[in-house]
Amino acid sequence: MREPWTDVTDDEMRAFLGLYSLYSSRRLQEQSEPVSYLWSEQDGRPVFAATMSRARYTDILKYIRFDDKATRES
């Protein structure tokens, strides 16, 4: 069971954006890995687990929006 939502801090947002950028750049290089793989203790990328938990990363990813629905069409 997941913990209740807590607001994202400035530091957490910077960490999330850094991890998202790393993940996205790997996808652009066609070396895409599932998000769950990146936190794997055996084969994952240590920087991901050291920065934030996979659960928190996926929670932020689930709710983050970079657009305004009211102005999306324009």
N, C-alpha and C positions, 0 to 999 in steps of 0.2 A: 504494500500500500504506500502510495506517495504521500509526502508531507504536504500540508496546505501551502498554497502559493505565498511566496514572500516577494516583495518588490526587488527589482534588480538594482544593485548598486552601480555607481559609476565604474568602479574597478571590475565588477563582474561583467558589465557590458563591454568594456575594453577587452577583457579576457575572451569573452564569447566571440567578439568580432575578429580577434586574432586567430582563434581556432577555426572559425568559419572561413576566414581567408585562406588558411593553410589547407583546409579540406577542399575548398573550391579550386584552389590552384592545382591540387592533385587531380581533381576531376578534369580540369582543362587540359592537363597533360595526358589524359586518358589512362591514368593509373588509379581509377576510382576504386574506393574500398567502401564497404558499408560502414555507416557511422558506428555500429556496434563493434566492428573489428578494430577501430582506432583505439578503443579502451581495453582491448584484450590484454590480459596479463602475460600471455605467452608471446603473441605476435604483434601486439598493438604498438602505438607510438607513445612513448613515455611522456612527451610534452602534453598530450591530451589529458591523461589521468592526473598529471601534476598540476594542471591548470584549474580544472573543475570536474565534477562528477559527470558521468554520462547522463544520468537522470536530469541534472540541472540543465545541461546543454540542450537536451531534447525538449525539456519544458520551455526554455526560452525560445528555441527554434519553433516550437508549436504555436506560440502566441505572438511572436514579433511581427510587426508590420512596418513597412517602409513607405507606405503610400496612404493617401487619404481617399477613402471610398467616394467621397463627395466630388473629388476632382480627378478621379482615376481616368475617365474618358479623355480629358483634355491633356 
